[in-house]
Amino acid sequence: MFNLLALSGSLRVRSLNTAILEAARICAPASIGIEIFRGVGGLPPFTPDLDHCLPASVADFRDRTAAADALVIACPEYAGGIPGMFKNALDWLVGCDRFNSRPVVLINVSPRAVEAEAALRLVLKTMSAPVVEEASRRIPIRDREATGETLAADPAVAAELDRALAALAAYLGRAAAEGQP
């Protein structure tokens, strides 16, 4: 079984980014467990000064990341980039041995969020996190009221998520066979 940690780059209660991650959790086969981390907004501002005495929220985030075989990220674009609180969360993982270059899948639900995706890819490259291209998807969601349940029930969305998860499982299976983390 593969365990995935899903991270939404949005703090909005009715976020489409969080909804697509919920849909992925619903659509996931029994061989893939997806946990959606809901603590991004509770992480303190990043400072290396706290590395010797980590706040509990940061330790929990790092522990959950370490327990995951891969990360799934859905992130909106704000002012042409990554939302500040989400970048802050990633900063807490930079240089953290618990991150250990986890593979990442990107799911983009906005047809116009290309700048944020490019910025996110740059951050992930700096973190030595391989983006699993064959599993990453652009799934434009136009229904602003969509939920994880309605997206999972949409045959086109469910099919894209199924293909993404199958591609990620194949990637992780190959990595395990080759002895990679």
C-alpha positions in Angstrom: 0.0 0.0 0.0 1.2 3.5 -0.8 0.5 6.4 1.6 0.2 9.9 0.1 0.1 13.2 1.9 -2.1 15.8 0.1 -1.3 19.5 0.5 -3.7 22.2 -0.6 -2.2 25.6 -1.3 -5.4 27.3 -0.3 -6.8 28.2 3.1 -10.3 28.9 1.7 -13.1 26.8 3.3 -14.6 26.1 -0.1 -11.4 25.8 -2.0 -11.4 23.9 -5.4 -7.8 22.9 -4.7 -8.9 21.2 -1.5 -11.9 19.7 -3.2 -9.8 18.1 -5.9 -7.7 16.5 -3.2 -10.8 15.2 -1.5 -12.0 13.8 -4.8 -8.6 12.0 -5.2 -9.0 10.6 -1.7 -12.5 9.3 -2.6 -11.4 7.9 -6.0 -8.2 6.3 -4.7 -8.1 2.5 -5.0 -7.7 0.4 -1.8 -3.9 0.2 -2.5 -3.5 4.0 -2.0 -4.2 5.9 1.1 -4.5 9.6 0.9 -4.3 11.9 4.0 -5.1 15.6 3.5 -3.0 17.7 5.7 -5.2 20.5 7.1 -2.6 22.3 9.2 -0.9 24.6 6.6 -2.5 27.7 8.1 -1.4 26.8 11.6 2.3 26.6 10.9 4.3 29.5 12.3 6.4 31.8 10.0 9.5 29.9 9.0 12.8 30.6 10.8 15.7 28.3 11.0 16.1 29.6 14.6 13.4 27.2 15.7 15.0 24.0 14.3 16.5 23.1 17.7 13.1 23.4 19.3 10.4 22.8 16.7 6.9 24.0 17.3 4.5 21.0 17.6 2.6 21.9 14.4 5.9 21.8 12.4 7.0 18.6 14.0 3.6 17.0 13.1 3.9 18.3 9.5 7.4 16.9 9.1 6.3 13.6 10.7 3.4 13.3 8.3 5.6 14.1 5.4 8.2 11.5 6.4 5.5 8.9 6.7 4.3 9.6 3.1 5.5 7.8 0.0 4.7 10.9 -2.1 3.1 14.3 -1.9 0.1 15.4 -3.9 -0.2 19.2 -4.2 -3.0 21.4 -5.5 -2.2 25.0 -5.3 -3.9 28.2 -6.5 -2.2 31.2 -7.9 -2.3 34.5 -6.0 -0.7 37.6 -7.4 1.2 35.5 -10.0 2.7 33.1 -7.5 2.4 30.7 -4.7 0.2 31.8 -1.7 2.5 33.0 1.1 1.2 30.5 3.7 1.8 27.6 1.4 5.4 28.7 0.5 5.9 29.0 4.3 4.9 25.3 4.7 7.3 24.3 2.0 10.1 26.3 3.7 9.6 24.2 6.8 10.5 21.2 4.7 13.6 22.6 3.0 16.7 21.0 4.3 14.7 18.7 6.5 16.0 15.1 6.4 12.4 14.0 7.0 11.4 15.3 3.6 14.0 13.1 1.9 13.2 14.2 -1.7 9.7 12.9 -1.7 8.2 12.5 -5.2 5.4 15.1 -5.9 2.3 15.1 -8.0 0.9 18.4 -9.1 -2.8 18.9 -9.8 -3.8 22.2 -11.2 -7.5 23.0 -11.2 -7.3 26.5 -12.6 -6.9 27.0 -16.3 -4.9 30.2 -15.7 -2.6 29.2 -12.8 0.5 28.7 -14.9 2.7 31.2 -13.0 2.1 29.6 -9.6 2.8 26.2 -11.1 6.1 27.4 -12.5 7.0 29.0 -9.2 6.1 25.8 -7.4 8.2 23.7 -9.7 11.2 25.9 -9.0 10.7 25.5 -5.3 10.4 21.8 -5.6 13.5 21.6 -7.8 15.4 23.5 -5.1 14.1 20.9 -2.6 15.3 18.0 -4.9 11.7 16.8 -5.1 11.0 15.0 -8.3 7.7 16.0 -10.0 6.1 12.9 -11.3 5.1 14.3 -14.7 3.2 11.2 -15.8 0.9 11.5 -12.8 0.6 15.3 -12.7 -2.6 16.8 -14.2 -4.3 19.9 -15.2 -8.0 19.4 -14.5 -9.8 22.7 -15.0 -12.8 23.0 -12.7 -15.2 25.7 -13.7 -17.9 25.0 -11.1 -17.0 27.3 -8.2 -19.4 25.3 -5.9 -17.8 21.9 -6.6 -17.0 19.7 -3.6 -14.8 16.6 -3.3 -17.9 14.5 -3.6 -19.3 16.2 -6.8 -15.9 16.1 -8.4 -15.4 12.4 -7.6 -18.9 11.7 -9.1 -17.9 13.5 -12.3 -16.8 10.8 -14.8 -14.3 13.0 -16.6 -12.7 14.2 -13.3 -12.7 10.7 -11.8 -11.0 9.2 -14.9 -8.3 11.9 -14.7 -7.7 11.2 -11.1 -7.7 7.4 -11.7 -5.0 7.8 -14.4 -3.0 10.1 -12.1 -3.1 7.7 -9.2 -2.3 4.7 -11.4 0.7 6.5 -12.9 1.9 7.5 -9.4 1.5 3.9 -8.1 3.5 2.7 -11.1 6.3 5.3 -10.5 6.4 4.3 -6.8 6.5 0.6 -7.6 9.4 1.1 -10.0 11.3 3.2 -7.4 10.8 0.5 -4.8 12.0 -2.2 -7.2 15.1 -0.1 -7.9 15.7 0.5 -4.1 15.0 4.2 -4.3 13.3 6.0 -1.3 
